[in-house]
Amino acid sequence: MIKVSVFLTRRPGIGRQEFISYWTNEHVRLVCSLQGFTSAFRRYTQQHPLESPEGLPEAPYDGIAELWLDDMESLGQVFGQEVYASVVVPDEEKFLDRAKTVMLITEEKQIIKTADPKP
């Protein structure tokens, strides 16, 4: 299983709440509407930052998107599609500073798994 972590930085001039709202509502709606684009995703999550407790440094990112795919071939199929370049990238430019947004592609290795809490 391949995991893609995208560390997002908002475009200058966009406030944190406006960024989160656009990413969570508009961008997700667009991406999920693209036939065949999301079919390779096993899972997709967004992580929105909370205020750091006093004394802890804040990360230089405004959020993290995580995508799970079966293999590198699936990853290439998703990001290599014409629709990514022609539809998704222009939408990302509405809210992201793409020059400061970075992607980390990994193979997840689980170290600890606890039992689900009982209801």
GUBA-854702 format. One line per 8 residues: number of its first residue (from 1); their letters; for each residue x, y, z of C-alpha. Coordinates in Angstrom, 2 decimals. Each point is the difference from the previous one (the first is absolute). Example, Ala and Ser with C-alpha at 12.3 -4.5 7.8 and 13.67 -1.06 7.14 Angstrom:
2
1) as) 12.30 -4.50 7.80 | 1.37 3.44 -0.66
//
This chain:
119
1) mikvsvfl) 0.00 0.00 0.00 | 1.34 3.41 -1.00 | -0.75 3.07 2.10 | 0.33 3.50 -1.39 | 0.19 2.80 2.54 | -0.44 3.45 -1.50 | 1.10 2.85 2.26 | -2.12 2.93 -1.13
9) trrpgigr) 0.86 3.69 0.18 | -2.73 2.53 -0.68 | 0.36 2.64 -2.67 | 1.01 3.47 1.26 | -3.00 2.20 0.72 | -2.27 -2.86 1.10 | -0.87 -0.31 3.68 | 0.23 -3.33 1.80
17) qefisywt) -3.77 -0.49 0.31 | -0.61 0.97 -3.64 | 2.71 -2.47 -1.04 | -1.48 -2.84 2.05 | -3.52 0.75 -1.21 | 1.01 0.01 -3.67 | 2.12 -3.13 0.31 | -2.64 -1.90 1.99
25) nehvrlvc) -3.02 1.01 -2.06 | 0.79 1.28 -3.49 | 3.20 -1.89 -0.83 | -1.19 -3.33 1.40 | -3.31 0.31 -1.84 | 1.83 0.67 -3.27 | 2.51 -2.84 0.41 | -2.66 -2.53 1.02
33) slqgftsa) -2.14 0.93 -3.00 | 2.70 -0.95 -2.49 | -0.88 -3.41 -1.36 | 2.90 -2.40 0.35 | 2.22 2.43 1.87 | -0.69 -1.23 3.53 | -0.64 -3.67 -0.82 | 3.62 -0.91 0.82
41) frrytqqh) -0.19 1.53 3.49 | -0.47 -2.51 2.82 | -0.30 2.81 2.50 | 0.24 3.78 0.03 | 0.22 2.13 3.14 | 0.56 3.65 0.76 | 1.73 1.27 3.10 | -0.77 3.54 1.07
49) plespegl) 2.33 1.63 2.51 | -0.98 0.85 3.53 | 1.59 2.79 1.98 | 3.29 -1.18 1.44 | 0.27 -0.03 3.77 | 2.14 2.79 1.38 | 3.68 -0.74 -0.38 | -0.35 -2.39 -2.94
57) peapydgi) 1.02 1.21 -3.43 | -2.60 0.12 -2.77 | 0.62 -1.98 -3.17 | 0.64 2.02 -3.17 | -3.00 -1.69 -1.70 | -3.72 0.74 0.01 | -1.22 -3.58 -0.29 | 0.82 -3.52 -1.09
65) aelwlddm) -1.80 -2.13 -2.55 | 0.62 -3.73 0.18 | -0.78 -2.37 -2.84 | 0.35 -3.79 0.07 | 0.43 -1.90 -3.27 | 0.78 -3.63 -0.78 | 3.31 0.56 -1.77 | 2.23 2.45 -1.85
73) eslgqvfg) -1.73 -0.83 -3.28 | -3.31 1.25 1.47 | 1.76 3.14 1.18 | 1.33 0.66 -3.49 | -3.42 -0.59 -1.50 | -1.64 2.54 2.31 | 2.53 2.81 -0.31 | 0.80 -0.76 -3.62
81) qevyasvv) -3.57 0.46 -1.21 | -0.68 2.94 -2.28 | -2.87 1.01 2.27 | 2.47 0.53 2.85 | 1.99 2.52 -2.04 | -2.99 1.68 -1.64 | -2.55 0.08 2.87 | 1.54 -0.81 3.38
89) vpdeekfl) 3.19 2.09 -0.29 | -1.86 3.21 -1.01 | -2.34 -0.49 2.95 | 2.93 -0.57 2.37 | 1.45 3.32 -1.14 | -3.10 1.76 1.36 | 0.91 -0.86 3.60 | 3.49 -1.57 0.11
97) draktvml) 3.49 1.38 -0.26 | 1.11 -2.93 -2.14 | 3.68 1.03 0.21 | -0.11 -0.51 3.78 | -2.26 -3.07 -0.01 | 2.00 -3.22 0.20 | -0.82 -3.67 -0.51 | 1.51 -2.96 1.86
105) iteekqii) -0.59 -3.46 -1.51 | 0.51 -2.84 2.45 | -0.75 -3.60 0.72 | -1.74 -0.03 3.37 | 1.45 -2.35 2.62 | -2.27 -0.51 3.00 | 1.91 -0.21 3.28 | -2.73 0.01 2.65
113) ktadpkp) -3.66 -0.81 -0.41 | -2.26 0.21 2.99 | -3.40 -1.60 0.24 | -2.96 2.19 -0.84 | -1.47 1.57 3.12 | -3.12 -1.72 1.28 | -3.24 1.97 -0.40
//
